[in-house]
Amino acid sequence: MPYLEIRGVNHYYEWISSPTTANSEQKPNPDKPTMVFIHGWGGSARYWETTAQSMSDRFDCLLYDLRGFGRSRFTRPVAEAVVALGYELETYADDLAVLLDRLQLNKVFLNAHSTGSSVAVLFMNRHPERVERTILTCHGVFEYDERSFKAFHQFGGYVVKFRPTWMSKIPGADRLFMQRFLRRSIPREASRAFLEDYLMAEQEAALGTIYTAVSERASIEMPEEYRKLHIPTLLVSGEYDQIIPAALGQTAASLNPTYVKQIVMRETGHFPMLEDEATYLKEVEAFLQPEVVA
């Protein structure tokens, strides 16, 4: 499995250039456009694999695990330089810039999910010359509420600190764990992978990103980041998403109707690309059609 050292942390990445090829260290086809997939909180690139395989006829698909999640793990004890990076989401956007530099990728398409979409928005505004088009799945902007944010942080802290590895051994635990995220069922291997990734996430990264992604600062700055976007962006919301309701996506899109278009996928929750893959791919293909010709 290929890794690249990025700012003190070995980052896992893989290329998918057809439904049957993966894990190449080099970009498979220099003449093919690149789409970079960014996962959300607690997950890894694993849940993007089927989507990437479906899109690999048009793109060399680059998947990677964010710092402290999935297979991008810390070396213990954690180096002071890594600790100093912190867990503000712009630091993850900076990680992505280094990854693209190391892989000699000048311009890419982005496909991001949930917290990963915040990373993508920040990256677009920091490096607009490096992005063609972007798909944000299950994202939005929210108003700050001190009481509810404090309660969320307390609950999130408890959940992160209580993650016994034996949870993955309990029959049906993965489906129970994913129930709040979904409107429709998803493949069993995907729900198992998400539970495994959640249990293995580094505690510092899991806690740090909870506190920075859902914060007063984020509620102030993310609307401004949406207003600044000058890259065509498709925002895909799940009709029954309990994590990031579609109304928050509507608010985000309304801040920049010139560049951000929202669609709401019916009968889906927080993982529409897995809950209704056919509709998701159809909507994404329609969005990309003006720029990518098969």
ABEGO torsion letter per residue (X at the ends): XBBBBBGGBBBBBBBBABAABBGBABBABAABBBBBBBBBBGBBAAAAAAAAAAAAAABBBBBBBBBGBEABBBBOBBBAAAAAAEABAAAAAAAAAAAAAAAGBABBBBBBBEAAAAAAAAAAAABAAABABBBBBGBEBBBBBAAAAAAAAAAAAAAAABBBAAAAABBGAAAAAAAAABABBBBAAAAAAAAAAAAABBAAAAAAAAAAABBAAAAAAAAAAAAABABBBBBBBBAABAABBAAAAAAAAAABAAABBBBBBBGBBABAAAABAAAAAAAAAAAAAAABBX
